[in-house]
Amino acid sequence: MTQLIFGPHKASQLHNFDVETTQVLEKIFPIPMWIWGWDSV
C-alpha cells in the first residue's frame, strides 16, 4: 500500500486490478510530494 501511495510503483505493477480500478488508482497515486507542503501554508 505504501508503494502505491508514495511511489515509485503504479497500481498495474503491484496487483492485477480490473481495468477501471487501475485507471482510477493511476490517476490518483502516487501522490506528488509537493502536496505534503500544503499543511504548512
N, C-alpha and C positions, 0 to 999 in steps of 0.2 A: 504494500500500500504506500509506503514512504517513497519508494522508487517511482511510483506513478504520480504522486502529488508533487514532489520536488524535482523529478527527473533523475537521470537522463533518459529513462525508458518511456516508450509510448505504450498505450493500452494494448495495441496489437502485438507488441513484443512480449508482454507479460502473460497474457491469458487469451484463450480463444472465445472472446465475447461475440455476441451476434453483431451483425453489421451496423445496425442503428446505435447500439450501445457504444461500440468502438468509435463511431464518428462523433458522438456527443463527448465522450471522455477525452478524445484527442483535441477537441476544441477548447476544453476547459483546462486540461492538465498537460504538461507540468505548469505549475503556477510560476509566472515570471517573478524573479526575485525582487524586482523593484517595487512590487506591490507591498512587500513587508515593511517598507519605509513609510507607508501611509499612516500608520498609527502614531508617528511622531510629528505629524503635521499639525 
